Amino acid sequence: MPSLVLERASCVYPGAADPAVRDMSLSVDDGAFLTLLGQSGSGKSTLLRMIAGLEETASGTVRIDGREVTRLPPKHRNVAMVFQNYALYPQMSVRDNIAFALKVAGVDQTERDRRVSVVADGLDLDDLLSSSPHELSGRERQRVAVGRALARIPDLLLLDEPFTSLPADVRHPLLSSIRTLAARLGVTTLYATRDLSEAALLDEPIAVLDDGRLHQIGSLAHLRSRPEDLTVAQTVIDEPLTCWTASAEDGTICVGDQCRIVPGADGPVVLAIASRHMTLSDQREDLGGTVEHIAPGPNGGHTLTLRLADRDRSECQMRTDGVRLQPGDRVRLAVAVELAWVFHADSGRLLAAPAARG
């Protein structure tokens, strides 16, 4: 049974021209762990806040555990949310912070102690239960905040980029512990992040968001092999992509002397190709152009801005392997067209994935 169902839900901030979350439909199974992946402004935080009832749902519906909660206040949704700030009670011990919401809800002492013990064990807090928040490191405070949320055993646990201030070597083991504990307690969890390495670490379904829209949900392997649109490809592929505009005629796409057959392709298309599949060339039949600008790029490569012979200015991210270039130099590029993702230029939808290499 789905624990969370959104049906064409939207959120519009007062005075804003456009929705922060647009026509969102989403279903999350009971006990699942879903990663929301997208850059700042993609709608991740607004989506979580709308689910929690902290932002109004302008249209559509929100259901939690089979119950419509679209117009209910946060206290009636049984949702726990953890933000980047810790919001611990400074006058209380770690034990009392974790147990506070349970005490307010009237949970008896025996059950409170049991739940505190479960989350303390799962999040490595046993030795800190008697400590005060001011005695803890940032990492420890955030673990307490998560433990307090999980101790409630909510219908939903919403994590809004709570660990961005922590280094990766601390953040990644903590995420693994939270996923394990949430699964043990049967708590459905949504985790918002802009960090692709975190999404890869969790090895759970990923929902790619951009501009308030849900673009695609799937495993990281599936999203990388079959991104439904260019936004998804640029979000989940962990290397620079260069995007070429080309024209397809009766299913044939050519870049320089390299051509590829894509059934059904006709008119303008976008080819997204990884930097490792483009190289400088001395072959006359390859794509020619003039270097307009060169700058250091990721992973030791360079970003070249080229004026290509048969098209407009284009930016290429690629390794130059020690070749010295400067503005005005003429170059040729060998482009492995068969290893590009091909998208329709207008709709952005995927037309073809990279061909398998034999």
Secondary structure, DSSP 8 states (H G I E B T S, - for coil): -EEEEEEEEEE--TT-SS-SEEEEEEEEETT-EEEEE--TTSSHHHHHHHHHTSS---EEEEEETTEE-TTS-GGGS-EEEE-SS----TTS-HHHHHHHHHHHTT--HHHHHHHHHHHHHHTT-GGGTT--GGGS-HHHHHHHHHHHHHHT--SEEEEESTTTTS-HHHHHHHHHHHHHHHHHHT-EEEEEES-HHHHHHHTS-EEEEETTEEEEEE-HHHHHHS-SBHHHHHHH-SS-EEEEEEEEETTEEEETTEEEE-TT--EEEEEEEEGGGEEEE--TTSEEEEEEEEEE-GGG-EEEEEEETTSSEEEEEE--TT----TT-EEEEEE-GGGSEEEETTT-BEEE------
